[in-house]
């Protein structure tokens, strides 16, 4: 039996109150707040006649539907750890710095950060390593480009990879929460991301020509980073085998789990045969990541990461958020509230717009991307199904609103990290984070024009299913 409108608002309002007061006032860990929210929902459900076993079943359903996605988190941690030890990620940074050109500095930093972020699946890691290096190069070389503009190119590139990488935790979580395949989710995002990427590329090119058309780059600023990476690793083409293999398997549409396991295995082999590590050390990197201490802080930030254990906080957050999403699904409180919202969203454009506004507000309120992704995925999934839209349409919309807006909201963890790493305030770099700004706009324009709309059942010429 569906709850009444009043009961639905009591359920949802209580959860929002717990999350908001806990995050904004008491600064309680989000995982604990999710547990408290589930206890609250169980109590409310009990007063409305819902058996506790049904509530628990809802939690189980929420996790079982996302089991593969949860497994992805652990595999991504393993991948990053062994690729660090194998020298794969350091080599990408090493070669990437070599192709920086002052006449195309903004374009180069945008493209290079995008490539590295796509391979390692983390925007934070890219900003904290390559981004710091690029900002340092710009400052030391006297390039006449304002640092906020350079920061915007770094952030745009880093978040491109975070959004499009099959090994990104936000990409995997969004696909999982929305009930679609990771690769299908990425293919869906290509409709809007590729045009947005090209627009951003042109904008960075024009700014680069305006600020630094005839500047010469000081290569000495790069030397400490290059020398340290050369001391730690064998930098050669062999260490690029794992990402090349992963790209090939993705193109061949191989099962995502098989692709990741193959890339991890390739990383172990490269670690042993190219970097001359023992098998035990290679597998230790799979579990614990890499830990080194060098005089160059940028190298320490780059290398010291990865491992299955490093993903446990994200795993737990995703697990609890999915449990809460399943519980909310079981109570049907979200469905009751959403019925009133969707009465006015007769077109695909209005539905996409409503979803995006909801996601951005969720980011602004909760300051947590993962929680916003899961809640909005559960909130709109049935509506997209009722309108005949594919789940990848929902996942695309949710990711473009949540992932891309996170670094633009000053009080989120991502924004705080960027400010601390690059030394540029959110307000300063926000106008130049072109990809983050352009992508939602392109998505809305396409929805208005009916471009890139993905339906479960293709429409025939008469417009019928």
N, C-alpha and C positions, 0 to 999 in steps of 0.2 A: 504494500500500500504506500502511495506517495505521501510525503509529509505536506502539511498545509504551507501556504505562503509565509505565515508567521513563524512556523517551526523551521522552515528553510533559512530564513533570515537570522533566527537565533543561532542556528548551527554555523552558518558562514560568518556571521558577525562575531561570534565568540572566537572562532579560529583566527580571524583577522586581528581581533583585539589582543589575543595571546601573542601572536607573532609581532605585531607592531609595538606593543608596550615592552615586550621582551627584548626586541632588537634595538629600538630607539631610546628607551628609557633605562632599562636595567642591564643592557649589554650582555644578555644571556646567549650562550651558544645556540645557534640555529637548530642543531640536532636535538638538544634538550627541549626546545620550544616545539618542535615537531612531535615529540613524544607526548608533551603536555596537551597539544592540540588533539592528538588521537584519544587520549584519556577523556578529554572534554567531550569529544564527539560520541564516544562510547556511552558516557553518562546521559547525554541528551537523547541518544538513540534508545537507551534503555527506558527512559521516561515516556518515550513515544511508542513503546511496545516492540522495539527491535531486539531480537535475541542476540546475546553476546556472540554466539557462534557465527551468526550471519555477519556481524561486524568484523570478526576476525577473518572470515572467509573473504570479505572485501579486501582486507589488507593483503591476504595471500594472493588474490587475483591481481592486485596492483603490481606485486613483485613478480609473479609468474609470467605476466605478459612482457615484463622487461628483463627477464633473466639474462638473455644474451647481451643486452645493453650493459647490465651490471658486470658481466664477465669481461666486457670490453675495457672497462676501467682498469682492471688488473693487467690485462694484456698490453694496454698502452703504457702503463708504468714499466712493465718488463721491457718493452720495445725501447723506450727512451733510455733506460739504464744501460742496456747492452750496446745500443748505438753510440752512446757517449764513450763507453770503454773501447769500442771498436774503432773510434776515431771518425765515425761517419758524420756526426753533427759538427765537430770541430773542423773537419775538412770543408764542409759546406760554408762555414763562416770564413775559413781561410781563403778559399777560392772566391767567395763573394766579395771580400774586401779588395781583391785584386782588380775587380772590374768597375770599381767606383770611378766615375768620371765627373769632374767639377762642372762641366758644361751640361751634364745630365744628372747632376747629383741627386735631385729630388726624385727623378724617375728611377735612377739606380737604386736608391735606398728603398723606394716603394716596392720595386720588383724583387730585390734581394730579400727583403724582410718577408715578402709574401711567399717566396720559395722556401725559405728556411722554416717559416711558421707552418707551412703546409706539410713539410716533411716531419717536423717534430710535434706538430699538433698543439702548440701552446703559444698564445699571444704574449703571455707574461714572460715566458722564457726567452722569446725573441726580443722583446723590449728590454729585458734585463741583461741581455748579452750583446747582441748585434746592435740594438738600439743605442745602448750606452756607448759602444765603440763608434758608431756613426756620429753621434752628437760630439764625442771627443775629437774626432777627426775634423769636423766642421769648425769647432772652436780653435783647435791648434793650427789649422790651415788658413785661417782668416778668410774663409769663404763668405762673401757678402750676401748671405741668405739668412734672414732672421731665424733664430733657433726655434721659435714656435712653429714656423712653416716646416722646418726639417722634422720636428717632433710629429707634426701631422702626417708626413709621409711615412714615418716609421710606424705610427699607430695604424694607419690605413693598411699598410702591407701586413703588419702582424695580425690584425683582425681578419684580413682576407683568409689567411691560412687557418686561423682558429675556426672560421666559419665553414671552410670548404674541405678541410682535411679529414680523411676517414679515420684518423687516429686522434682527433680532437675530442676531449671529454664533453664539451658543450654540443658538438655535432652528434655524437653518439647518443647523449642523453635526450636531445630533442627528437631524434628519429625514434628512439625507444618509447618515449613518453607519448608520442603522437601515433604510435602503432604502425610505423613504416620501416622499410629496410634502409640502412645507412646509405648505400649507393644510390638508391632511388631518391632519397632525400637530397643528396648532393646533385644528382642530375636535375631535380626540380629547381634547385637554387641557381643552376646555370642560366636559366631563362632570364633572371633579373641580375645576377651577379656579374656575368660577362659584360653586358652593356654598362653596368655601373663601374666596373673595373676600367673599361676603355675611356669612359668619361673622366674618371679620376686621373688616368694616365695623361690625358690631354691637358687637364688643369695643372698638374704638376709640371708638365713640360713647359707650358706657357709661363708659369711662375718662375721656373728655372731660367728661362730666357730673359725674363725681366730683371732678375736679381744678379745672376752670375754667368753671363754669356762668355766672358773671356778670362775666367779665373783659373789659376794653376794650383793643383792640389799638392799639399806638403805630405809626401809619402812617409816621412820620418815618424809621423804620429802613429802610423800603423805598425812600425817595426817591433816594438816590445810584444805586442799581441801575437804577431807572426812568429817571432823567435820562440816564445813560450810554447805555442802550439806545436812547433817543430820539435822542441825538446821532449814534449810529452808523448807525441804520436808519430807514427809513420804516415805522412800525408801523401797519398797517391790515389790513383783511380780505383784501386781494388777496394778501398774502404767505401766506395759509392755503390757497391754491388747490392747491399740490402735495400736502399731506397729505389734503385732501378728495378729490382725484383718486385717490390711492393707496387710500383706504378704499373708494371706489366700485368701483374695479377689483377689489379683493379680494372685495367682496360679489358682484360679477358673476362671480367665479371665473375671472378672466382669468389667463392664464399668468403665473407669478411673474416671469419675466424681462421680459416685456412690461410688466408693472405697474411694476417698478422703473425700467426705461428711460424709461417715460412720466413717472414722478414726477421723475426726474433732468432730463428735458427741460423739464418744467414749472418746475423750480427754476431752470434756466438762463434761461428766458424772464422769470421774476419778477425775477431778479437784474439782467437787462438793462433791462427796461421799468419796473420799480417802484423798484429801488435805483439805477438809472442807472449800472450798471457796464458796461464794454465787454465784448464777446463774448470777447475773449482772457482777461480777468480771470475771467469766469464759468467758462470751461473750465480755467483755472489752478486754480480752487477744486475742480473735479472731480478733478484730479490731485493737488494739493498741500494742499487744505484751506484754512483761513483763518488769518491771523496778524495780530493787532492788539495794541496795547499801550495800556491805559487805566489811570487811577489806581485804578480799582475792580477788585480782584483777582478777585472772583467773576465779573465780566464776561469777564475774560481767560480764566479757566478754562472758562467756557461756550462762548466763541466759537472759541478757538484749537484746532481739532480737525478731523477729517475728511480726505477725499482718498483716492485709491486707494493712494498710497504709505503712508499711515498704517496700512493693513490688511495690509501685506506680512509683518510678523512673525506675525500671526495666520494668514495664508494659508500661510506656510511651516510653521508648527506643524501646521495641519490637514493639509497635504499629506504631511508626514513621518509623522504619526500614521496616516493612511489607508494609506500604503505599508506601515507595520508591521502594521496590521490585515490587509491583504491577504496579507502574507507569513505571518502566523500562521494565516490561513484555509487557505493552501496546504499548510502543514506538517501541518494537522489536529490539532496538539497540543491546541488548545483544546477540540476536539470530544471527544477522549479523556477529558480531565479533567472536562468538563461532563457526560459520560454518568454518572459516579459521583454528581455533585451532583444531577442531575435525577431520579435514581432515587427520591429521597425527596420530590420535588415533584410529587405526583400532581394537586394541585388548582391552579387559577389563582391562588388566594390565596397559596399557598406559593411559587409561581413569582414572583409580584409581590414578595412579601416578600424572597425570596432576591436578586432583582435589586436591590431598593432597598438592602439591607444591603451588597451588593457595591459598589454605586455610592458610598455614603457612606464605606465603608472606602477605596475608591479615592481619593476626595477627601482623606480624612484622611492617607493614605499619600503620595500624589504631590503633593498641594497644587496640582494643576492640573486644572481642569474639563474642558478640551478633551481631554486625554489620557484621562481617566477615561471620558468619553462614548464615545470611539472604541473603547477596549478593551472596555467592557461591551457596546456595540452588537454587536461581533464575537463576544463571548463567548456571548451569549444569542440571537442572531438565529435560528439553526437550531432551537433549542428551542421558541421561540415559533411557528415555522412548523410544527414537528411536532405541536404541540398545537392547530393550526388557528387560532391567533390572528393577527390582522392586524398588519402591521409598525408601524402607528401605535399599537398597544397597547404595543409595546416602546418606541417613541420617547417616548411619554407617561411611562412608568414611569422610564425613564432620566433624562429631563429633570427630573421632579419630585424625583428623589433627588439628582441632581448639582447642577443649577443652584440649587435652593432651599437646599441644605445648605452651599454654598460660603461665604456670609458668616457662617455660624454656627460655623465651625471656625477658631479663633484664629490658626493658623499659615498659612492660605492667603493668597494675594496680595490677594484681594478683601477679606478681613477686615482685613488690614494697611492697605489703602487707606481703608476706612471709618473705622478708628480715627484715621488721620492727618487725614482730611478733616473728620470731625465731632467729634473729640476725646472720644469715648465708647468705653470698652473693650468688647470682644466680650461678656464675661460680663455687663456691665451692660445692653446693648441686646438680648441674645439672648432673654430671656423675653418681650419686647414685639414681636419680629419675627413677628407673628401669622401672616401669610400663609405664611411660610417654614416655620413649625411645623405649621400646620393642614393644608396641602395634602397632604403625604405620609400623614397620618393619615386624611384623607378618602379618599384613593386606596386605602389598605389596607382601610378599612371597606367601600367600594364593591366591591372585589374579593371580600371575604368574603361580601357579600350578593348578588353576581352582577350588580351595577348597572354600566352603562357598559362592559361587556365587549365588545370589538369583535373579531369573528371574520372570517376570510377567506370562509367559507361560512356563511351564517345557518343556525342549527339549526331543524329543523321541530318540530312539536308533540310528536313522539315522542322528541325529543332527539337525533335523528340528523342527520348533515350532508347 
